Amino acid sequence: MSKIATDQIKLGSAITAARCHEVQTTLGQRDVPEFDQLVLIGMAVRVALHIRGLPLIEYEILKLVCNHYLDIPSTVLPRILALLSEIEFVYLTTKRKTIKSVLPNVPYYDDLYRGVGDYIDTEASFTEQEQLALAIVNRLAAAPDNSDRLQAALGADQKLYRRNIQIGLEGGFLVVRRHRGRDIIINPVYFSENAEIFADHVAATNSADVAQLLSTLKQHQGWPLELIKANARIDRIDIKPDQLILLERLAQEGMIKPPAIATTYSGKNHFLFTPTPTAANLSPLKREIHERAMAIVSAVRQGQLLPQQYSIRSPAAVISALRRNLRLSRATTEFSQQYKSLVRLRIGQLIHVGNDYYEFRIIDTEENKEALDMAYSLVTTGEYEGLEVDDEARRALLQSDPDYVESLVAAEHLRQRESVSLTEEQEYQLSNLLLKVTS
Amino acid sequence: MIINDRRQKQAALAYVISKGWFPQIELIIQPPRSANRKPYEITDIDVYGAAPDELSGYRSIVFDCKGGRQASAVTRAMWLKGLMTYLDAEWGICVLADQKMIPSDHREAAGELGVSLMTLSEFDVFAQATDGSSEMPISHLANIDHWGTYIKIGEKYPQLQAAVDFSRGKYWALASGGDAVRHSITLLRQLRGELDPAKREHLVAFGDVLALFLFGLAKVGHRLFRAYLQPASRNELDAVLLPYMYGGRESYSLVEQLTLLIERRPRLHGQAEIAFPEWDSFLQLTRSLLDAPMQALAAPLLAREVAWSFFESSPGFEFAQMLARSKRQTGKFCLQAAKYLGTAAKLPPEFADQFSRIFLMIQVPD
């Protein structure tokens, strides 16, 4: 058995399913002749994620939504549904050989990936190119790596490896940055934020340290940088000087800066998070919700780790209480400083109740509730859930009238076209306008 | 028996179903904690309805149907009030024969007790005015003859008498949704060797337990949702669901300790593994219900409607289709629950398959 194949087994079939999904999401409608099962399984996960929990869907609607929102060609959809039906993730009603409707029966939580993983174990066989792509993507999910080191670590054949990197670059699921005379390969799903800093740091040191640092940070999302610097540790885990440098660079030079809170009693603190995974379809709204979630975690961490008088013992319990009651049961003198960033982001309000005491209340909107849910999973599991699901696609799938969905899709197409189809004259006018703005 | 006061019962039953409430006929009241070896039957309720309610889960309504002229109307109301208290029901309706004169003072006194007194023809007016109908919808469940056949199933298949007794009596004395779920599974597991999918009555019995199982599970789901919405992680749901199934943390701890004692071997962190059948699938089913917990409250009615269809050799499914299409998740919940029960009770696969086929078919638009 080749080294790659062994790696594949080590990967675990559930993780393989997740990686297939990431690669396929980034590929979109680009076709890679070498990939077959990888794309099929990736698409199956994508469909499953979007139909989970929905009632019966007419096939015609599913076809439209898959094509338009999920980049899944209509001709491939029956194959994907056959796969999902085989693992009982869907029940199909058919007339002769035509699929009429699809009833989702997709399991929740990680059981989705485990279910597809079981299919991979028993039914799927990946080509050597696919195996290598999955192994590369998986290693790079933990940290970017030096290209030569990566090839050596995977024990991959030079020609095969080169072609695979080429596919990755063209398909958009790999990115190469050159730093300090070395080619650093990045998995953009995990490291599109501040990619340059990560790449440069890996070129200067090594990827194992970065991977270890991020894994620690994942368990302690929103830990304050100043506290890490003072103790040279995150909670009880020691941080090496090199790792600290990376954290400082992220806070100082990063394009995406970590949230910060300034208080009179503990100064200005940056709260650190692992980079946001960017599924290709991460909508601006999801990104905003994610930013709100990080702000919530930061405010709660401030109360937990850098309080003046009122310390928070369990961040998860506080977030959970906020989600349930949309307010905290007591008023304190610290809330006005601790939660002021949340007021700025329109997440909550500070109500003055006398002297220096303030009460904190959440503004009751769907976005804020979703941000609280996301904040809760950040402090409990360190991971983000639901980022991979396109809410518009779900809304369209919930419609029972194919004509209506068709009109939704058509409107969307129109919008897209409007944004790109400028006439030459319009382009000229636009460039003039821009010149005026920048002059 | 059903044959007595049949017209009133038929009207009350049809009304309950047309309102979308979960019905039970000839419900035998047993004490929740019996002092005798064999539970003593206190009395019975002619027609019972459980109305899905977004705030409280289900609200109970009891119907008393009396055809004769003997008992005074207000005496019936007093008796019904006692039953209502016993069952925590909010409303009682006495449907009396048309010949019966109901004095205004009786109506007034009954009204004070939360009981409405009316004759059969008044009941028709009442049904129309409250958006229900006492005329029989095209529903298998609203056919009172089928209920008669069901109650007598034990005469033809004595081994199924336990299922009928459970459905009419013991089930309704169970305190919580979790109890109802566990006892429903246990009953099917006990009947496992007897149930034969080739016999229509056996399919009815399976479907009936399925409906009762869903009735308990919908209550659990409703309560879970109010407290936790949709738990974000599998571990969180796992941690809260198991104690719910055993009626609270205390009872759960007791079961846990007993399991440890019986197994006589220590486990990691001192926790015993409670053998809840097919726990993973059950957890997924419960999580699924949390996507639409209010619709889940309507699922038991659909399950029982489909169960009753097996009384007929070539049934129609108009009413079931109407239910499944008006609340689009109910058909799926029924299908998932049928699959779960079939596996958990290790029944021949034809049981779940036959029901699943219908649950799927009724959801598909024409």
Chai-1 contact restraints between the chains, C-beta under 6 A:
chainA,res_idxA,chainB,res_idxB,connection_type,confidence,min_distance_angstrom,max_distance_angstrom,comment,restraint_id
A,G53,B,D291,contact,1.0,0.0,6.0,A-B,restraint_1
A,P55,B,R328,contact,1.0,0.0,6.0,A-B,restraint_2
A,P55,B,Q329,contact,1.0,0.0,6.0,A-B,restraint_3
A,P55,B,K332,contact,1.0,0.0,6.0,A-B,restraint_4
A,L56,B,Q363,contact,1.0,0.0,6.0,A-B,restraint_5
A,Y91,B,L360,contact,1.0,0.0,6.0,A-B,restraint_6
A,T93,B,L360,contact,1.0,0.0,6.0,A-B,restraint_7
A,T93,B,V364,contact,1.0,0.0,6.0,A-B,restraint_8
A,S101,B,V364,contact,1.0,0.0,6.0,A-B,restraint_9
A,L103,B,K332,contact,1.0,0.0,6.0,A-B,restraint_10
A,L103,B,L360,contact,1.0,0.0,6.0,A-B,restraint_11
A,P107,B,Q284,contact,1.0,0.0,6.0,A-B,restraint_12
A,Y108,B,R287,contact,1.0,0.0,6.0,A-B,restraint_13
A,Y109,B,R234,contact,1.0,0.0,6.0,A-B,restraint_14
A,Y376,B,A232,contact,1.0,0.0,6.0,A-B,restraint_15
A,S377,B,A232,contact,1.0,0.0,6.0,A-B,restraint_16
